[in-house]
């Protein structure tokens, strides 16, 4: 059994000159192919240092955070459509004004004393997860002239094996900032890029309380025997 | 179904990813505990202060029976340094020398990079290891930790340029 590589164009090249920070951090040697052995096929089963409010970022402080309350939910699946249960999902994000609760974020938008922006949840038996949070704001970041990050939430997922480890970002539908953002644009294939955009889900909104965005995350699937990936 | 793409952790990963005790795979002072420490460097030789190192390994007998054992997570400090306290994994019985798998995340890395830590007191097993032995010696040397005293190993990671660590596609 092995985990299949992603189709070409799914993941960004490490060296992506539009995103300037890659210039000194992308390896110059081509990566060496590592056969998948026991270490790669096993994976940690983690709960993390989780607490009762980890899935609800609006209830981690004494007061309500400022901003539009949203539910971010979906399923974690592999590319064969199988659910990934009992797996830790971690998120982090800026507040409604586009500022991170971090000493090194010097963008002069207001900090929110009632919002830290970190969350954790473990997927259910069907791979489902749900967070309640605040819609993050866009922010400028100095990568190029008039550079603004589209609103996004960072997600970290473990999957079932070391091979399935993934960190990604969830974006919001119809963001006008996509076209100028080199991090979103680093994903070569347009269809793959659009898989990072969540879907507004009216049926999942909670009346008089929160809007809802669906975001399913798909991790690598498995082959029973290693062979060449057929062309898609 | 098609996979979700990878994206950078950005500079503020500590809001969501760091755990106070994540670097303790075993409690410090446990029998056989070894502290692996190092610095994450960029291609200009500068330390990376906003990186995250994750480790994953077999137990001391080379087994993965307990999925709650074997994971370590350490943020890099302002000087780029990090450390994990663990035990040396046993051989996994498939011809590979004892090793720890490593993921490196950082601002500026659009996908994690994956490397391995091998152990300096396993010369014979390392020489027979199919991964290490297929590499040029100077490249293979970037994957072997160095002895730094009793219970102490050093493993620096260089993302790019001179002495660049070997990274894997898995």
Interface residues (C-beta under 8 A of the other chain):
Chain A: X3 X5 X6 X7 X10 X11 X12 X13 X14 X16 X19 X21 X22 X23 X24 X25 X26 X27 X28 X29 X31 X32 X33 X34 X35 X36 X37 X38 X39 X40 X42 X43 X44 X45 X46 X48 X49 X77 X78 X79 X80 X81 X90 X91 X92 X93 X100 X101 X102 X104 X105 X116 X117 X118 X119 X120 X154 X156 X162 X163 X165 X166 X167 X168 X169 X183 X184 X186 X187 X191 X192 X193 X195 X196 X217 X218 X219 X220 X221
Chain B: X1 X2 X3 X4 X5 X6 X7 X8 X9 X10 X11 X12 X13 X14 X15 X16 X17 X19 X20 X21 X42 X43 X44 X46 X48 X50 X54 X56 X57 X58 X64 X67 X68 X70 X71 X92 X93 X94 X96 X99 X101 X103 X105 X106 X107 X108 X109 X110 X111 X112 X113 X114 X116 X130 X131 X134 X135 X139 X159 X160 X161 X164 X165 X166 X167 X168 X169 X170
